[in-house]
Amino acid sequence: MIVIEDLLFASDLRRHDGSPEMDPLTEADALQEAQLLDLRFDALRSSVGLIFELRTALQLREANTGLLVAHGVREIAWSANIRSTDRAAWNVMRSTPHCEDRLFTLNIVMSPQARLTLVAQSAGFYVLDVPGLDDAPPDYGADDETVRSRLAGWHSTFTPVQAVFLDPAPSDD
């Protein structure tokens, strides 16, 4: 049984095909109104994974979860204002992908007042269907167990729906 976390370490990232209606790796604001749920940085492998709640997204409506995986990470930066609650949604207001000097850059601006910047050698974005999730995300004011059980996480099983990949620094093979 494969779980979301396995996609961070998969050697054959391109085995899923079919492109989403908008490509978060090349199109501005493709992630608009998605919610950032989690970020995992693997320093040993220089990789980053970002899990997104897609049930609230404006563009990516084919499934309930998105996963961005970046390899050859050069920079990962997070800044946010202090929140008045322990738990709240990080709603994507703007997402701006860019390729320059053989690197992929993604800037994400979120509400309430947060920003994430990612710079890497390559990236993939997976659209996933995690079974058992309701039609809408949970009320984040509920207890932790209830909230976590109604969101995708690193150990969630899934059905791959679509994927796109970007390698601005192709090998010289």
Beta strands, then each sheet from edge to edge (+ up, - down):
strand 1: 35-42
strand 2: 47-53
strand 3: 65-71
strand 4: 75-80
strand 5: 90-100
strand 6: 103-111
strand 7: 114-120
strand 8: 122-129
strand 9: 159-166
sheet 1: 4+ 7- 6+ 5- 1+ 2- 3+ 8- 9+
end
